[in-house]
Amino acid sequence: MRLRGVELIVPQAHEAAEFLETLWGLIPAGARGKTQFFRGTGAHPYILAVRAGDAPAVHAIEFSGLPVEIEELHARVRRSNAPVRTFAELDAPGGGAGLVVQGPEAQTYRFVAEPAPPPALPAERDKPVQVTHAVVNAADVPSSERFAAEVLGFKVSDRTRAMTFLRCNRAHHAIAYAHSDVSSLNHIAFEMNDLDAVMRGIGRMRDAGYEAVWGPGRHGPGNNVFGYFIAPFGGVIEYTAEVEEVPDDYRVGGPDDWKWPPGRTDRWGVSRKDTARISAAERTFRFPPGAMEINGVRLD
């Protein structure tokens, strides 16, 4: 199993698409109706989808896996009685059959059967490779953690006072849940080729008038380097690299394993975190309660 991408509903979809291509570095991957798709250089048909809509929202966090993995997931979901709908063919680059599952706080997860990944593109040093993780705000983190572990089949990697990190392969985390009073998208992390690519990305954004709201720095859990920005369409986006890979018997860390000196928020301590701006922006993209949707059709 692997994280494939995120689909957002964005009121200013055209402006968002222009930013994502010309400045953030994503590669156009086609359109379906009101939805524009973007990929990185990695072996994914797309990693971000932007759908035009009246209000910002998270349409889905998407994973892909082998057909047998999707079948096993479907069986666990049915046993859990969680809301689930299947689809025969996703109307998006790469297509594929799969299912949509709703989490305990209306989080929408889409899983697509992918017998063989598409080929990667030639590496470009300053373009994102893939989406390496998505962090979700949750009012009840333990409930979302249990759902991800027991129903989705993920494994807990670490817990801090702020969030819980879970993985679906050897990468330290594909998803994390942050303590909040809303169910929303905290941020999307785009993996770059290396530390230098992250630093050049921070510089490129600064040249264009976008100052980092946090970074450069290096996280504790996951050990990845980072630079966070607030996108012009409202969400928090991250350049990252060097995400730790962990073995199956990785010891789950707790809050006492991840402490920093006063005033520090990461390993390096060389940058300030603009907590006020980040906290406001990470509430922009909510998970709308109610019906799920596939290929533009509501699944009541």
LOLUM-922687 format. One line per 2 residues: number of its first residue (from 1); their letters; for each residue x, y, z of N, C-alpha, C. Coordinates in nm, 2 decimals. Example, Ala and Ser with C-alpha at 12.3 -4.5 7.8 and 13.67 -1.06 7.14 Angstrom:
BEGIN
1) as) 1.32:-0.57:0.78:1.23:-0.45:0.78:1.32:-0.33:0.78 | 1.28:-0.22:0.71:1.37:-0.11:0.71:1.29:0.00:0.79
***
This chain:
BEGIN
1) mr) 0.08:-0.12:0.00:0.00:0.00:0.00:0.09:0.12:0.00 | 0.04:0.23:-0.07:0.12:0.35:-0.06:0.02:0.47:-0.08
3) lr) 0.06:0.58:-0.02:-0.02:0.71:-0.04:0.00:0.75:-0.18 | -0.11:0.78:-0.25:-0.10:0.83:-0.39:-0.12:0.98:-0.41
5) gv) -0.21:1.04:-0.33:-0.23:1.18:-0.35:-0.35:1.23:-0.27 | -0.38:1.35:-0.30:-0.49:1.42:-0.23:-0.58:1.50:-0.33
7) el) -0.71:1.49:-0.32:-0.80:1.57:-0.41:-0.87:1.68:-0.32 | -0.85:1.80:-0.37:-0.91:1.92:-0.30:-1.02:1.98:-0.39
9) iv) -1.11:2.04:-0.32:-1.21:2.13:-0.38:-1.17:2.27:-0.35 | -1.15:2.35:-0.46:-1.09:2.48:-0.45:-1.17:2.58:-0.52
11) pq) -1.22:2.69:-0.46:-1.30:2.79:-0.53:-1.22:2.86:-0.65 | -1.10:2.90:-0.63:-1.01:2.96:-0.73:-0.93:2.85:-0.80
13) ah) -0.99:2.75:-0.86:-0.92:2.64:-0.91:-0.82:2.68:-1.02 | -0.85:2.77:-1.11:-0.76:2.81:-1.22:-0.64:2.87:-1.16
15) ea) -0.65:2.96:-1.06:-0.54:3.03:-1.00:-0.45:2.93:-0.93 | -0.52:2.84:-0.86:-0.44:2.73:-0.78:-0.36:2.65:-0.88
17) ae) -0.42:2.61:-0.99:-0.35:2.53:-1.09:-0.23:2.60:-1.15 | -0.24:2.73:-1.17:-0.13:2.80:-1.22:-0.01:2.81:-1.12
19) fl) -0.05:2.83:-1.00:0.06:2.83:-0.89:0.12:2.70:-0.88 | 0.04:2.59:-0.88:0.10:2.46:-0.86:0.20:2.42:-0.97
21) et) 0.16:2.46:-1.09:0.25:2.43:-1.21:0.37:2.52:-1.22 | 0.35:2.65:-1.22:0.46:2.74:-1.25:0.55:2.77:-1.13
23) lw) 0.50:2.76:-1.01:0.59:2.79:-0.90:0.62:2.67:-0.81 | 0.52:2.59:-0.77:0.54:2.48:-0.68:0.61:2.36:-0.75
25) gl) 0.59:2.35:-0.88:0.67:2.26:-0.96:0.60:2.13:-1.00 | 0.47:2.12:-0.99:0.39:2.00:-1.03:0.38:2.00:-1.18
27) ip) 0.35:1.88:-1.23:0.34:1.86:-1.37:0.19:1.83:-1.41 | 0.13:1.91:-1.50:-0.01:1.88:-1.54:-0.02:1.73:-1.59
29) ag) -0.13:1.67:-1.55:-0.16:1.53:-1.59:-0.29:1.51:-1.65 | -0.35:1.62:-1.70:-0.48:1.61:-1.76:-0.60:1.66:-1.68
31) ar) -0.71:1.66:-1.73:-0.83:1.71:-1.67:-0.95:1.62:-1.70 | -1.05:1.62:-1.60:-1.17:1.55:-1.62:-1.28:1.65:-1.57
33) gk) -1.36:1.70:-1.66:-1.46:1.80:-1.61:-1.40:1.92:-1.54 | -1.44:1.94:-1.42:-1.40:2.05:-1.34:-1.27:2.02:-1.26
35) tq) -1.21:1.90:-1.28:-1.10:1.86:-1.20:-0.97:1.86:-1.28 | -0.87:1.92:-1.23:-0.73:1.92:-1.29:-0.64:1.83:-1.21
37) ff) -0.56:1.75:-1.28:-0.47:1.66:-1.21:-0.33:1.70:-1.23 | -0.25:1.68:-1.13:-0.10:1.71:-1.13:-0.02:1.59:-1.08
39) rg) 0.09:1.57:-1.14:0.18:1.46:-1.09:0.31:1.51:-1.06 | 0.39:1.43:-1.00:0.53:1.45:-0.97:0.61:1.37:-1.07
41) tg) 0.74:1.36:-1.04:0.83:1.27:-1.13:0.82:1.13:-1.09 | 0.76:1.09:-0.98:0.76:0.96:-0.93:0.65:0.87:-1.01
43) ah) 0.65:0.75:-0.97:0.56:0.65:-1.04:0.42:0.65:-0.99 | 0.35:0.77:-1.00:0.21:0.79:-0.97:0.14:0.86:-1.09
45) py) 0.02:0.82:-1.13:-0.04:0.89:-1.24:-0.08:1.03:-1.20 | -0.10:1.06:-1.08:-0.12:1.20:-1.03:-0.10:1.20:-0.88
47) il) -0.07:1.31:-0.82:-0.05:1.32:-0.68:-0.13:1.43:-0.61 | -0.19:1.52:-0.70:-0.28:1.62:-0.65:-0.39:1.65:-0.75
49) av) -0.51:1.65:-0.71:-0.62:1.69:-0.79:-0.69:1.81:-0.74 | -0.72:1.91:-0.82:-0.79:2.03:-0.78:-0.92:2.04:-0.86
51) ra) -1.03:2.04:-0.78:-1.16:2.05:-0.84:-1.22:2.18:-0.81 | -1.28:2.24:-0.91:-1.35:2.37:-0.89:-1.47:2.35:-0.81
53) gd) -1.49:2.44:-0.71:-1.61:2.43:-0.62:-1.64:2.56:-0.55 | -1.75:2.56:-0.48:-1.79:2.69:-0.42:-1.72:2.72:-0.29
55) ap) -1.68:2.61:-0.22:-1.61:2.63:-0.09:-1.49:2.53:-0.08 | -1.38:2.57:-0.01:-1.27:2.47:0.00:-1.31:2.35:0.08
57) av) -1.26:2.24:0.04:-1.29:2.11:0.11:-1.19:2.01:0.07 | -1.18:1.90:0.15:-1.10:1.78:0.11:-1.20:1.69:0.05
59) ha) -1.17:1.65:-0.08:-1.26:1.55:-0.15:-1.22:1.41:-0.11 | -1.09:1.39:-0.11:-1.04:1.25:-0.07:-0.89:1.25:-0.05
61) ie) -0.84:1.17:0.04:-0.70:1.13:0.05:-0.69:0.99:-0.01 | -0.61:0.98:-0.11:-0.61:0.86:-0.19:-0.48:0.77:-0.17
63) fs) -0.51:0.64:-0.16:-0.40:0.54:-0.15:-0.42:0.44:-0.27 | -0.31:0.38:-0.30:-0.32:0.27:-0.40:-0.25:0.15:-0.35
65) gl) -0.29:0.03:-0.40:-0.24:-0.09:-0.36:-0.26:-0.20:-0.46 | -0.21:-0.32:-0.43:-0.23:-0.43:-0.51:-0.38:-0.48:-0.50
67) pv) -0.44:-0.54:-0.60:-0.58:-0.58:-0.59:-0.61:-0.66:-0.46 | -0.51:-0.75:-0.43:-0.54:-0.84:-0.31:-0.54:-0.75:-0.18
69) ei) -0.46:-0.64:-0.18:-0.46:-0.55:-0.06:-0.59:-0.48:-0.05 | -0.65:-0.44:-0.17:-0.78:-0.37:-0.16:-0.89:-0.46:-0.12
71) ee) -0.88:-0.59:-0.17:-0.98:-0.69:-0.12:-0.98:-0.71:0.03 | -0.85:-0.73:0.08:-0.84:-0.75:0.22:-0.89:-0.63:0.30
73) lh) -0.86:-0.51:0.25:-0.91:-0.39:0.32:-1.06:-0.38:0.31 | -1.12:-0.42:0.20:-1.27:-0.41:0.19:-1.33:-0.51:0.29
75) ar) -1.27:-0.62:0.31:-1.32:-0.72:0.41:-1.32:-0.66:0.55 | -1.21:-0.59:0.59:-1.19:-0.53:0.72:-1.30:-0.42:0.74
77) vr) -1.32:-0.34:0.63:-1.41:-0.23:0.64:-1.55:-0.28:0.66 | -1.59:-0.38:0.59:-1.72:-0.44:0.61:-1.75:-0.49:0.75
79) rs) -1.64:-0.55:0.81:-1.65:-0.60:0.94:-1.67:-0.49:1.04 | -1.61:-0.38:1.01:-1.61:-0.26:1.10:-1.74:-0.18:1.10
81) na) -1.82:-0.20:0.99:-1.95:-0.13:0.97:-1.92:0.02:0.94 | -1.80:0.05:0.90:-1.77:0.19:0.85:-1.84:0.22:0.72
83) pv) -1.88:0.34:0.69:-1.94:0.37:0.56:-1.84:0.34:0.45 | -1.89:0.27:0.35:-1.80:0.23:0.24:-1.88:0.22:0.11
85) rt) -1.82:0.26:0.00:-1.88:0.24:-0.13:-1.77:0.19:-0.23 | -1.80:0.10:-0.32:-1.70:0.06:-0.42:-1.73:0.12:-0.55
87) fa) -1.63:0.12:-0.64:-1.64:0.17:-0.77:-1.56:0.08:-0.87 | -1.61:0.07:-0.99:-1.56:-0.02:-1.09:-1.44:0.05:-1.16
89) el) -1.45:0.18:-1.18:-1.34:0.25:-1.26:-1.34:0.39:-1.22 | -1.23:0.44:-1.16:-1.21:0.58:-1.12:-1.19:0.66:-1.24
91) da) -1.27:0.77:-1.25:-1.25:0.86:-1.37:-1.14:0.96:-1.34 | -1.02:0.91:-1.35:-0.90:0.99:-1.33:-0.78:0.92:-1.40
93) pg) -0.67:0.99:-1.41:-0.55:0.93:-1.47:-0.52:0.80:-1.40 | -0.49:0.70:-1.47:-0.46:0.57:-1.41:-0.58:0.48:-1.39
95) gg) -0.70:0.54:-1.38:-0.82:0.46:-1.36:-0.81:0.37:-1.24 | -0.87:0.25:-1.25:-0.87:0.15:-1.15:-1.00:0.14:-1.07
97) ag) -1.02:0.02:-1.02:-1.13:-0.01:-0.93:-1.09:0.01:-0.79 | -1.19:0.02:-0.70:-1.15:0.04:-0.56:-1.27:0.07:-0.47
99) lv) -1.24:0.15:-0.37:-1.35:0.18:-0.27:-1.32:0.31:-0.20 | -1.42:0.37:-0.15:-1.42:0.49:-0.07:-1.47:0.46:0.07
101) vq) -1.39:0.50:0.17:-1.42:0.47:0.31:-1.43:0.60:0.39 | -1.52:0.61:0.48:-1.53:0.73:0.56:-1.49:0.70:0.70
103) gp) -1.40:0.78:0.75:-1.34:0.77:0.89:-1.44:0.82:0.99 | -1.40:0.82:1.12:-1.48:0.86:1.23:-1.52:1.00:1.24
105) ea) -1.44:1.09:1.17:-1.47:1.23:1.17:-1.50:1.28:1.03 | -1.56:1.19:0.95:-1.60:1.22:0.81:-1.48:1.23:0.71
107) qt) -1.36:1.19:0.76:-1.25:1.18:0.67:-1.28:1.09:0.55 | -1.25:1.13:0.43:-1.28:1.04:0.32:-1.15:0.99:0.26
109) yr) -1.14:0.85:0.26:-1.02:0.78:0.21:-1.06:0.70:0.09 | -0.98:0.72:-0.02:-1.01:0.65:-0.14:-0.89:0.55:-0.16
111) fv) -0.93:0.42:-0.19:-0.83:0.32:-0.22:-0.85:0.26:-0.36 | -0.74:0.26:-0.44:-0.75:0.22:-0.58:-0.66:0.10:-0.60
113) ae) -0.71:0.00:-0.67:-0.63:-0.12:-0.70:-0.54:-0.08:-0.82 | -0.41:-0.10:-0.80:-0.31:-0.07:-0.90:-0.22:-0.19:-0.93
115) pa) -0.25:-0.27:-1.02:-0.17:-0.39:-1.04:-0.03:-0.37:-1.07 | 0.00:-0.26:-1.14:0.14:-0.22:-1.17:0.15:-0.07:-1.17
117) pp) 0.24:-0.01:-1.10:0.25:0.14:-1.11:0.29:0.19:-1.24 | 0.25:0.31:-1.28:0.29:0.37:-1.41:0.44:0.40:-1.40
119) pa) 0.51:0.42:-1.51:0.65:0.45:-1.51:0.68:0.59:-1.45 | 0.79:0.60:-1.39:0.83:0.74:-1.34:0.88:0.82:-1.45
121) lp) 0.87:0.95:-1.44:0.93:1.04:-1.54:1.08:1.06:-1.51 | 1.15:1.11:-1.61:1.29:1.14:-1.58:1.30:1.24:-1.47
123) ae) 1.40:1.21:-1.38:1.42:1.30:-1.26:1.45:1.44:-1.30 | 1.38:1.54:-1.23:1.42:1.68:-1.24:1.45:1.73:-1.11
125) rd) 1.56:1.79:-1.09:1.61:1.82:-0.95:1.52:1.91:-0.87 | 1.44:1.99:-0.93:1.36:2.09:-0.85:1.21:2.06:-0.86
127) kp) 1.17:1.95:-0.91:1.03:1.91:-0.91:1.00:1.81:-0.80 | 0.88:1.82:-0.74:0.84:1.72:-0.64:0.83:1.58:-0.71
129) vq) 0.87:1.48:-0.63:0.86:1.34:-0.67:0.73:1.28:-0.65 | 0.68:1.30:-0.53:0.55:1.24:-0.49:0.50:1.31:-0.36
131) vt) 0.37:1.28:-0.32:0.32:1.32:-0.19:0.36:1.21:-0.10 | 0.44:1.25:0.00:0.49:1.15:0.10:0.40:1.13:0.22
133) ha) 0.33:1.24:0.26:0.23:1.22:0.37:0.13:1.33:0.37 | 0.02:1.30:0.43:-0.08:1.40:0.46:-0.11:1.40:0.61
135) vv) -0.12:1.52:0.67:-0.16:1.53:0.81:-0.30:1.58:0.82 | -0.38:1.52:0.91:-0.52:1.55:0.92:-0.54:1.60:1.07
137) na) -0.62:1.70:1.08:-0.66:1.75:1.21:-0.78:1.67:1.26 | -0.78:1.63:1.38:-0.90:1.55:1.43:-0.93:1.59:1.58
139) ad) -1.06:1.60:1.61:-1.10:1.63:1.75:-1.07:1.51:1.84 | -1.08:1.39:1.79:-1.06:1.27:1.87:-0.95:1.19:1.80
141) vp) -0.82:1.22:1.83:-0.71:1.15:1.76:-0.71:1.00:1.79 | -0.73:0.96:1.92:-0.73:0.82:1.94:-0.83:0.74:1.86
143) ss) -0.95:0.80:1.84:-1.05:0.73:1.75:-1.00:0.71:1.61 | -0.94:0.82:1.55:-0.89:0.82:1.42:-0.77:0.72:1.41
145) er) -0.69:0.72:1.51:-0.57:0.63:1.51:-0.62:0.49:1.51 | -0.72:0.45:1.59:-0.77:0.32:1.60:-0.83:0.27:1.46
147) fa) -0.90:0.37:1.40:-0.96:0.34:1.27:-0.85:0.31:1.17 | -0.75:0.39:1.16:-0.65:0.37:1.07:-0.57:0.24:1.09
149) ae) -0.55:0.21:1.22:-0.48:0.09:1.25:-0.56:-0.04:1.23 | -0.68:-0.04:1.29:-0.76:-0.16:1.29:-0.84:-0.19:1.16
151) vl) -0.88:-0.08:1.10:-0.96:-0.09:0.98:-0.88:-0.08:0.85 | -0.80:0.03:0.84:-0.73:0.06:0.72:-0.60:-0.03:0.72
153) gf) -0.56:-0.08:0.83:-0.44:-0.17:0.83:-0.31:-0.10:0.85 | -0.30:0.02:0.89:-0.18:0.10:0.90:-0.11:0.06:1.04
155) kv) 0.01:0.10:1.05:0.09:0.08:1.18:0.13:0.21:1.24 | 0.11:0.22:1.37:0.16:0.34:1.44:0.31:0.34:1.44
157) sd) 0.37:0.45:1.41:0.52:0.47:1.41:0.56:0.55:1.54 | 0.50:0.66:1.56:0.53:0.75:1.68:0.41:0.82:1.72
159) rt) 0.42:0.86:1.85:0.32:0.96:1.91:0.39:1.07:1.98 | 0.35:1.19:1.95:0.40:1.30:2.03:0.28:1.37:2.10
161) ra) 0.31:1.48:2.17:0.20:1.55:2.24:0.10:1.61:2.14 | 0.15:1.63:2.01:0.07:1.70:1.91:0.00:1.61:1.82
163) mt) 0.06:1.49:1.79:0.00:1.41:1.68:0.05:1.26:1.69 | -0.02:1.18:1.61:0.02:1.04:1.60:0.05:1.01:1.45
165) fl) 0.16:0.94:1.43:0.21:0.91:1.29:0.19:0.77:1.26 | 0.13:0.74:1.14:0.11:0.60:1.10:0.16:0.58:0.96
167) rc) 0.20:0.45:0.93:0.26:0.42:0.81:0.19:0.30:0.74 | 0.20:0.29:0.61:0.14:0.18:0.53:0.24:0.11:0.45
169) nr) 0.37:0.15:0.47:0.48:0.08:0.41:0.61:0.11:0.49 | 0.72:0.11:0.43:0.84:0.14:0.51:0.87:0.29:0.54
171) ah) 0.81:0.37:0.47:0.82:0.52:0.50:0.76:0.54:0.64 | 0.82:0.62:0.72:0.79:0.64:0.86:0.64:0.68:0.88
173) ha) 0.59:0.76:0.79:0.44:0.79:0.80:0.39:0.83:0.66 | 0.27:0.78:0.64:0.19:0.82:0.52:0.08:0.92:0.56
175) ia) 0.03:0.90:0.69:-0.07:0.99:0.74:-0.04:1.01:0.89 | -0.08:1.13:0.94:-0.07:1.16:1.08:-0.20:1.23:1.12
177) ya) -0.23:1.22:1.25:-0.35:1.29:1.30:-0.30:1.39:1.41 | -0.34:1.51:1.39:-0.30:1.62:1.49:-0.42:1.66:1.57
179) hs) -0.40:1.68:1.70:-0.50:1.72:1.79:-0.56:1.86:1.76 | -0.69:1.87:1.74:-0.75:1.99:1.70:-0.90:1.99:1.75
181) dv) -0.97:2.10:1.72:-1.11:2.10:1.74:-1.19:2.09:1.62 | -1.13:2.06:1.50:-1.20:2.05:1.38:-1.14:1.93:1.30
183) ss) -1.22:1.88:1.21:-1.17:1.78:1.11:-1.13:1.84:0.98 | -1.00:1.85:0.96:-0.96:1.93:0.84:-0.82:1.88:0.80
185) ln) -0.78:1.93:0.68:-0.64:1.89:0.63:-0.54:1.99:0.70 | -0.45:1.93:0.77:-0.34:2.01:0.84:-0.24:2.05:0.74
187) hi) -0.19:1.96:0.66:-0.10:2.00:0.55:-0.07:1.88:0.46 | -0.02:1.91:0.34:0.02:1.80:0.24:0.18:1.82:0.23
189) af) 0.25:1.71:0.23:0.39:1.71:0.22:0.44:1.65:0.08 | 0.51:1.74:0.01:0.56:1.70:-0.12:0.71:1.66:-0.11
191) em) 0.74:1.54:-0.15:0.88:1.49:-0.13:0.96:1.54:-0.25 | 1.08:1.60:-0.22:1.17:1.65:-0.31:1.29:1.55:-0.32
193) nd) 1.38:1.57:-0.42:1.49:1.47:-0.44:1.58:1.46:-0.32 | 1.61:1.58:-0.26:1.71:1.58:-0.15:1.70:1.71:-0.08
195) ld) 1.79:1.72:0.02:1.79:1.84:0.10:1.82:1.97:0.02 | 1.91:1.96:-0.08:1.93:2.08:-0.16:1.81:2.12:-0.24
197) av) 1.73:2.02:-0.29:1.61:2.06:-0.36:1.51:2.13:-0.27 | 1.50:2.08:-0.15:1.41:2.15:-0.05:1.46:2.30:-0.03
199) mr) 1.59:2.32:-0.01:1.64:2.45:0.01:1.63:2.54:-0.11 | 1.65:2.48:-0.23:1.62:2.56:-0.35:1.48:2.60:-0.37
201) gi) 1.39:2.50:-0.33:1.25:2.53:-0.33:1.21:2.65:-0.24 | 1.27:2.65:-0.12:1.24:2.76:-0.02:1.29:2.89:-0.08
203) gr) 1.41:2.89:-0.15:1.46:3.01:-0.21:1.37:3.05:-0.33 | 1.33:2.96:-0.41:1.24:2.99:-0.52:1.11:3.06:-0.47
205) mr) 1.05:3.00:-0.37:0.93:3.06:-0.32:0.95:3.20:-0.26 | 1.06:3.21:-0.19:1.09:3.35:-0.14:1.11:3.45:-0.25
207) da) 1.18:3.41:-0.35:1.20:3.50:-0.47:1.06:3.54:-0.53 | 0.96:3.46:-0.52:0.83:3.49:-0.57:0.74:3.56:-0.47
209) gy) 0.79:3.59:-0.35:0.71:3.66:-0.25:0.65:3.57:-0.15 | 0.68:3.45:-0.14:0.62:3.36:-0.04:0.73:3.32:0.06
211) ea) 0.72:3.38:0.18:0.81:3.34:0.29:0.77:3.21:0.36 | 0.86:3.13:0.39:0.83:3.01:0.47:0.77:3.04:0.60
213) vw) 0.66:2.97:0.64:0.60:3.00:0.77:0.66:2.91:0.87 | 0.74:2.81:0.83:0.82:2.73:0.92:0.93:2.66:0.83
215) gp) 1.05:2.67:0.87:1.16:2.60:0.80:1.26:2.70:0.74 | 1.37:2.66:0.70:1.41:2.51:0.70:1.43:2.45:0.84
217) gr) 1.41:2.32:0.84:1.43:2.25:0.97:1.43:2.10:0.94 | 1.45:2.03:1.05:1.44:1.88:1.05:1.35:1.83:1.16
219) hg) 1.25:1.75:1.12:1.16:1.70:1.22:1.23:1.59:1.31 | 1.16:1.56:1.42:1.20:1.45:1.50:1.14:1.32:1.44
221) pg) 1.01:1.29:1.47:0.95:1.18:1.40:0.96:1.18:1.25 | 1.02:1.08:1.19:1.04:1.08:1.05:1.17:1.13:1.00
223) nn) 1.23:1.22:1.08:1.37:1.27:1.06:1.38:1.35:0.93 | 1.27:1.39:0.87:1.27:1.46:0.74:1.30:1.61:0.75
225) vf) 1.36:1.66:0.65:1.38:1.81:0.64:1.26:1.87:0.58 | 1.24:2.00:0.61:1.11:2.06:0.57:1.12:2.21:0.55
227) gy) 1.02:2.26:0.47:0.99:2.40:0.46:0.84:2.41:0.43 | 0.77:2.48:0.52:0.63:2.50:0.51:0.59:2.63:0.45
229) fi) 0.48:2.63:0.37:0.43:2.75:0.31:0.27:2.75:0.31 | 0.22:2.87:0.31:0.07:2.88:0.29:0.04:2.91:0.14
231) ap) -0.03:2.82:0.08:-0.06:2.83:-0.06:-0.15:2.95:-0.08 | -0.15:3.01:-0.20:-0.24:3.12:-0.23:-0.39:3.08:-0.23
233) fg) -0.42:2.95:-0.24:-0.56:2.90:-0.23:-0.59:2.86:-0.09 | -0.50:2.88:0.01:-0.54:2.87:0.15:-0.48:2.76:0.23
235) gv) -0.44:2.65:0.18:-0.39:2.54:0.26:-0.24:2.55:0.29 | -0.20:2.46:0.38:-0.05:2.45:0.42:0.01:2.34:0.33
237) ie) 0.12:2.37:0.27:0.19:2.28:0.18:0.34:2.28:0.23 | 0.40:2.16:0.21:0.54:2.14:0.26:0.63:2.08:0.15
239) yt) 0.75:2.13:0.14:0.86:2.06:0.07:0.93:1.98:0.18 | 0.96:1.85:0.14:1.03:1.77:0.24:1.12:1.67:0.16
241) ae) 1.21:1.61:0.24:1.31:1.51:0.18:1.37:1.43:0.30 | 1.43:1.32:0.26:1.50:1.24:0.36:1.41:1.18:0.46
243) ve) 1.29:1.14:0.42:1.19:1.08:0.52:1.25:0.94:0.56 | 1.25:0.92:0.69:1.31:0.79:0.74:1.23:0.67:0.70
245) ev) 1.30:0.56:0.66:1.24:0.43:0.64:1.26:0.35:0.77 | 1.16:0.28:0.81:1.16:0.20:0.93:1.13:0.06:0.91
247) pd) 1.19:-0.03:0.99:1.16:-0.18:0.98:1.02:-0.21:1.04 | 0.98:-0.34:1.01:0.85:-0.38:1.07:0.85:-0.38:1.22
249) dy) 0.97:-0.40:1.28:0.97:-0.41:1.43:1.02:-0.27:1.49 | 0.99:-0.17:1.42:1.03:-0.03:1.47:0.96:-0.01:1.60
251) rv) 1.03:0.04:1.70:0.97:0.06:1.83:0.89:0.19:1.83 | 0.76:0.18:1.87:0.67:0.30:1.87:0.72:0.40:1.97
253) gg) 0.75:0.52:1.93:0.80:0.62:2.02:0.68:0.69:2.08 | 0.70:0.75:2.20:0.60:0.82:2.27:0.64:0.97:2.30
255) pd) 0.56:1.05:2.36:0.59:1.19:2.38:0.72:1.22:2.45 | 0.76:1.13:2.54:0.89:1.15:2.61:1.01:1.13:2.52
257) dw) 0.99:1.07:2.41:1.10:1.05:2.31:1.12:1.17:2.23 | 1.03:1.26:2.22:1.03:1.38:2.13:1.02:1.51:2.21
259) kw) 1.12:1.55:2.27:1.13:1.67:2.35:1.23:1.76:2.29 | 1.21:1.89:2.29:1.30:1.99:2.25:1.33:2.09:2.36
261) pp) 1.45:2.16:2.35:1.47:2.26:2.44:1.37:2.37:2.43 | 1.35:2.45:2.54:1.26:2.56:2.53:1.28:2.65:2.41
263) gr) 1.17:2.69:2.34:1.18:2.77:2.23:1.21:2.70:2.10 | 1.24:2.57:2.10:1.27:2.50:1.98:1.16:2.41:1.94
265) td) 1.14:2.40:1.80:1.03:2.31:1.75:1.07:2.21:1.66 | 1.20:2.19:1.64:1.26:2.09:1.56:1.40:2.06:1.60
267) rw) 1.47:1.97:1.52:1.60:1.93:1.56:1.70:2.04:1.55 | 1.69:2.12:1.44:1.79:2.22:1.41:1.77:2.35:1.49
269) gv) 1.65:2.40:1.51:1.62:2.52:1.58:1.67:2.65:1.51 | 1.68:2.65:1.38:1.73:2.76:1.31:1.62:2.85:1.25
271) sr) 1.50:2.81:1.26:1.39:2.89:1.20:1.27:2.90:1.30 | 1.20:3.01:1.28:1.08:3.03:1.37:0.96:2.97:1.30
273) kd) 0.87:2.92:1.38:0.74:2.87:1.33:0.63:2.98:1.35 | 0.57:3.02:1.24:0.46:3.12:1.25:0.33:3.04:1.28
275) ta) 0.32:3.01:1.41:0.21:2.93:1.46:0.07:2.99:1.43 | 0.06:3.12:1.44:-0.08:3.18:1.42:-0.12:3.16:1.27
277) ri) -0.03:3.19:1.18:-0.07:3.18:1.04:-0.10:3.03:1.00 | -0.01:2.94:1.05:-0.03:2.80:1.02:-0.16:2.75:1.07
279) sa) -0.19:2.78:1.20:-0.31:2.73:1.26:-0.43:2.78:1.19 | -0.43:2.90:1.14:-0.55:2.95:1.07:-0.56:2.88:0.93
281) ae) -0.45:2.86:0.86:-0.45:2.80:0.73:-0.49:2.66:0.73 | -0.45:2.59:0.84:-0.48:2.44:0.84:-0.62:2.41:0.87
283) rt) -0.70:2.51:0.89:-0.85:2.49:0.91:-0.93:2.51:0.78 | -0.86:2.55:0.67:-0.92:2.59:0.55:-1.00:2.48:0.48
285) fr) -0.93:2.36:0.47:-0.99:2.25:0.39:-1.05:2.15:0.49 | -1.18:2.15:0.51:-1.25:2.07:0.60:-1.30:1.94:0.53
287) fp) -1.33:1.84:0.60:-1.39:1.72:0.55:-1.54:1.74:0.57 | -1.62:1.76:0.46:-1.76:1.78:0.47:-1.83:1.66:0.51
289) pg) -1.92:1.67:0.61:-2.00:1.55:0.66:-2.10:1.52:0.56 | -2.15:1.39:0.56:-2.26:1.35:0.47:-2.21:1.25:0.37
291) am) -2.27:1.26:0.25:-2.25:1.17:0.14:-2.11:1.17:0.09 | -2.07:1.05:0.05:-1.94:1.04:-0.02:-1.97:1.05:-0.17
293) ei) -1.87:1.06:-0.25:-1.88:1.09:-0.40:-1.78:1.02:-0.47 | -1.81:0.97:-0.59:-1.72:0.91:-0.68:-1.75:0.95:-0.83
295) ng) -1.66:0.99:-0.90:-1.68:1.03:-1.04:-1.79:1.13:-1.05 | -1.80:1.22:-0.96:-1.90:1.33:-0.96:-2.04:1.28:-0.92
297) vr) -2.06:1.16:-0.87:-2.19:1.11:-0.83:-2.19:1.09:-0.68 | -2.29:1.15:-0.61:-2.30:1.13:-0.47:-2.34:0.99:-0.43
299) ld) -2.28:0.94:-0.33:-2.31:0.80:-0.29:-2.38:0.80:-0.16 | -2.51:0.82:-0.16:-2.59:0.83:-0.04:-2.61:0.70:0.03
***
